[in-house]
Amino acid sequence: MRKMMLVAGVLVAVVWQVPAEDKKDAAKVVGTWSVTAEEKDGKQQTAEGIKDKQVKITRDTITCMDK
């Protein structure tokens, strides 16, 4: 769960830094995204370990979901 929160924090930081003229492009990240890779303590996690993990991004919130 902590790793998912880190991912959400990074996404917020990236969206926050989008210049004003590119805000319309920031809307492109809105949606439900499947986690395709995860790293813990410098080691790549297995496909089974990230199975069914998702991040849902709306205009106002980022929600991390795990099985």
C-alpha positions as CSV (number, residue, x, y, z in Angstrom):
1,M,0.0,0.0,0.0
2,R,2.9,2.4,0.8
3,K,4.3,1.8,-2.7
4,M,0.9,2.6,-4.3
5,M,0.8,5.9,-2.3
6,L,4.3,6.7,-3.6
7,V,3.1,6.1,-7.2
8,A,0.1,8.4,-6.5
9,G,2.4,11.1,-5.1
10,V,4.6,11.0,-8.2
11,L,1.6,11.3,-10.4
12,V,0.4,14.3,-8.5
13,A,3.8,15.9,-8.7
14,V,4.0,15.3,-12.5
15,V,0.5,16.7,-13.1
16,W,1.1,19.7,-10.8
17,Q,4.1,20.8,-12.8
18,V,2.3,20.9,-16.1
19,P,2.5,24.5,-17.5
20,A,-0.8,26.4,-17.7
21,E,-0.9,26.2,-21.5
22,D,-0.6,22.4,-21.3
23,K,-3.3,21.9,-18.7
24,K,-5.6,20.5,-21.4
25,D,-3.1,17.7,-22.0
26,A,-3.1,17.0,-18.2
27,A,-6.6,15.7,-18.7
28,K,-5.1,12.8,-20.7
29,V,-4.0,11.1,-17.4
30,V,-7.6,11.0,-16.1
31,G,-8.8,7.3,-16.1
32,T,-8.1,4.0,-14.6
33,W,-4.6,2.7,-15.1
34,S,-3.2,-0.8,-14.5
35,V,0.2,-1.0,-12.7
36,T,2.6,-2.7,-15.1
37,A,5.8,-2.5,-13.1
38,E,6.8,-2.0,-9.5
39,E,10.1,-1.8,-7.7
40,K,10.7,-2.4,-4.0
41,D,14.0,-1.9,-2.3
42,G,15.7,-1.6,-5.7
43,K,14.3,-4.9,-6.9
44,Q,11.7,-5.4,-9.6
45,Q,8.5,-7.1,-8.3
46,T,7.1,-10.1,-10.0
47,A,4.1,-10.1,-12.3
48,E,2.1,-12.0,-9.7
49,G,2.9,-9.3,-7.1
50,I,1.5,-6.5,-9.2
51,K,-1.5,-8.4,-10.6
52,D,-4.8,-6.5,-10.2
53,K,-3.2,-3.3,-8.9
54,Q,-4.7,-0.2,-10.4
55,V,-4.6,3.6,-10.0
56,K,-7.7,5.6,-10.7
57,I,-7.2,9.3,-11.5
58,T,-10.0,11.9,-11.6
59,R,-9.8,15.6,-11.8
60,D,-9.7,15.9,-8.0
61,T,-8.5,12.5,-6.7
62,I,-6.0,9.7,-7.1
63,T,-7.1,6.3,-5.8
64,C,-4.8,3.3,-5.5
65,M,-6.5,-0.1,-5.6
66,D,-5.0,-3.5,-4.8
67,K,-6.5,-6.9,-4.7
